[in-house]
């Protein structure tokens, strides 16, 4: 029996400054999130990303759109530890 995967959405930004600004805006708006290393399956670059859960996605999109800080790419974790890229 495989392990159960908790759905999560990973937001990848263009650089450290942008991800830190996104984190600040999300926290200020009360959006639950976590700063994480970019999963190696998504990028070989050393960097940071933001993890949110699906039920917080719309609020995160609203906050980041309003602040003008949009992710470069968005990935959702599916069964089998596979990330799929999706529109934000």
C-alpha positions in Angstrom: 0.0 0.0 0.0 1.5 3.4 -1.1 1.7 6.3 1.2 -1.1 8.9 1.2 -0.1 12.2 -0.4 -1.3 15.3 1.2 -2.1 17.7 -1.7 0.1 20.7 -1.8 0.8 23.4 -4.3 4.3 24.7 -4.8 4.8 28.2 -6.1 8.2 28.9 -7.8 9.3 32.5 -8.2 12.0 34.2 -10.4 14.4 34.8 -7.5 14.9 35.0 -3.8 13.8 38.6 -3.5 10.5 37.8 -5.2 9.8 34.8 -3.0 10.6 36.7 0.1 8.2 39.5 -0.9 5.5 36.9 -1.7 6.0 35.3 1.7 5.7 38.7 3.4 2.5 39.6 1.6 0.9 36.2 2.2 1.7 36.2 5.9 0.4 39.8 6.2 -2.9 38.6 4.6 -3.1 35.6 6.9 -2.7 33.0 4.2 -1.3 29.8 5.6 1.9 29.0 3.8 5.4 27.7 4.3 8.7 28.7 2.8 10.4 25.5 1.5 13.4 24.5 -0.7 12.4 24.0 -4.3 11.9 20.3 -4.7 14.7 18.8 -6.8 12.1 17.2 -9.1 11.1 20.7 -10.1 14.4 22.4 -10.5 18.1 21.7 -10.1 18.7 25.3 -9.0 19.2 26.0 -5.3 16.3 28.1 -4.3 13.2 28.7 -2.3 9.6 28.2 -3.0 6.3 28.7 -1.2 4.0 25.8 -0.3 0.2 26.4 0.1 -2.6 23.9 0.3 -5.4 23.7 -2.3 -8.0 25.3 -0.1 -5.8 28.4 0.3 -5.0 28.7 -3.4 -7.6 31.2 -4.4 -6.7 33.5 -1.5 -3.0 33.2 -2.3 -3.7 34.1 -5.9 -5.8 37.1 -4.9 -3.1 38.4 -2.5 -0.2 37.9 -4.9 -2.1 39.3 -7.9 -2.9 42.4 -5.9 0.7 42.8 -4.8 2.0 42.2 -8.4 4.1 39.2 -7.4 3.2 36.3 -9.5 5.0 32.9 -9.5 7.0 31.8 -12.5 5.4 28.4 -12.2 2.9 26.5 -10.1 3.0 22.7 -9.4 0.6 20.5 -7.6 1.7 17.3 -5.9 -0.3 14.3 -7.1 -0.3 10.6 -6.2 3.0 8.8 -6.6 5.1 11.9 -5.6 4.5 13.4 -9.0 4.2 17.1 -9.5 2.1 18.5 -12.3 2.5 22.1 -13.6 -0.7 24.0 -13.6 -1.8 27.6 -14.2 -2.0 29.8 -11.1 
